């Protein structure tokens, strides 16, 4: 299990899981194509069993679990603060969104008040994470459909974002920068300028991607009308995020259940009604522009103040205080050695990750370690739509459809 | 006797130049694509990665030559051989230049001039499908099978608009021999088939180019090897030199198609404007200008190592420019220059498109061939025939 924790690396488990039951033996004209887990377009270790008639899909069975890491169980042997580092590994393309959701859940149990500065920083960072994740999505989606250059343009911008992440946390991907009670460290000097430099040019970069794709005849031909699944089916399967919004449902927990002072920001929730791969593409592109808007607002209105809550029993004290004040030293000792106790109770916190609704269900029994943490990964819900979505289409459409879902196998397998 | 010796020498020269071109075409492609995609491309092996093709060849030769179990061995081994042979043969009828005199021998800058040269090329390129289709079938791999099926359907479908697009310029030139086709386009750019009175062949040029992209399995028609769908398509199970053979075949096809395009539509080795207006000095001027630019940048270097390399390149360019001024060499070099320039531009377009466009879907690809290209090519043929008959 330890191997599978390497960020961004998808490790195929040596023991293969049980073969999914095939409902009927393929007829003489049918061919079963085992797509994945090692296939360039299944984005990690998704396995698809496609039954083909020529190139037409008769049925598709997704097979997940190759990246199962037992993270949910592992939460139970770590104290609350240590759990943050596990959340990074769940959705390795949007680590900060998972950090945030976990912290919010724990903070809800603890009843902590987070200072505005930390909240603004959190909003800014999760939006940067959204950009990061959407850029990876756009790049890989485009390269799946054959547009090679977009991939590298996207990764150029993603590199900037990762450098920003590295600047404040020393890490590019698994930053674990959010902590229960605020942020891990004070944001470094010159950081806001760095973000501003990036976010000022970013919208023009989005224009660049759109120039290559949005009105490109081949791109439209490949994506328009592909990957349809009815809104009712989506809701039944628990599909969330941009996929749902591309089907016309204006559901974004940043608006419907605001957290971390998202209600103080002015942004639009883009929706489309076509409910195809192209609509999902447009929704995500527009989301990138809206995220840039949010980041600009956060930069402009960044409040002063501390970056951690005023809760000495949860938040580690300053080094300075620790050396001069007895209580601070005691708190430091207690927090470091045994963590902090969280009042008994249970809580479900949901936020809008780049992929959809990520939810953390946390049960506390009053000790310093969670009794149970359950993660609702958006990728899992979204993946369930595959069989419905690709039935009757061509192999090339399968690639476009699963690309438009933007799943992360770590998020669905956990 | 002289004929045989000459032919052997010519064949050796053409073969070695072609194979080197193929290797370096790959380098050029990687460099151009890299610069389109804001990266550097090969830069480790030799200056600017210039030895990269060599390294690739060594790597491919020394790789383990796998034959997977349960393949049809004979066909599995035949397929890459077939593909690369058919791809390399067509170059033999392409004229690179006019008649020259070497050591008292008169000869043409062409391996052989078949009176049915164009038909020969069409026949050979159709045979090339077998390599791909058989590879897909013999590999005993589902992805390869799908790739092979796709490519045979695709290449056969696009053969039609391709042939129809070729027929229209034939009406203008009234011959099948490639040498005579080029001869009829002499004069200036206005006499090239693409702009020629009475029926400019711009439409058929575009149809031909599009069909050529499909024939050579290049983006946006690279479905047979669409790596994001079919892993590697028909050559999934091939390794080592057998893989390299397919690779070479693809690039050889690109070069051949570019040569045919230049010959049919762009006047082959004919210069842009007549020699009377000084077109013989264009190559020298181009190389001299390049050399001077390189020397200028060498004297004002952006990076330290440029201080040495750029002046060297500049001097080499100036030397080449001087070569173009020697009357003895002019008769051979100047047609070659024009031919290479035209082929180079077309090849660049091939690469450029690859860096820009997404890929078609299988059904769209077939629909495009039959519903769009085929009627356009047919109408163009009718119009051309009418105009030629009237004039």
Interface residues (C-beta under 8 A of the other chain):
Chain A: X31 X33 X34 X39 X40 X41 X55 X142 X143 X144 X145 X146 X147 X148 X149 X151 X152 X153 X156 X212 X213 X216 X218 X219 X221 X222 X394 X395 X396 X397 X399
Chain B: X33 X36 X37 X38 X39 X142 X143 X146 X150 X219 X220 X222 X223 X226 X227 X228 X229 X230 X231 X354 X355 X356 X357 X358 X359 X360 X361 X362 X363 X364
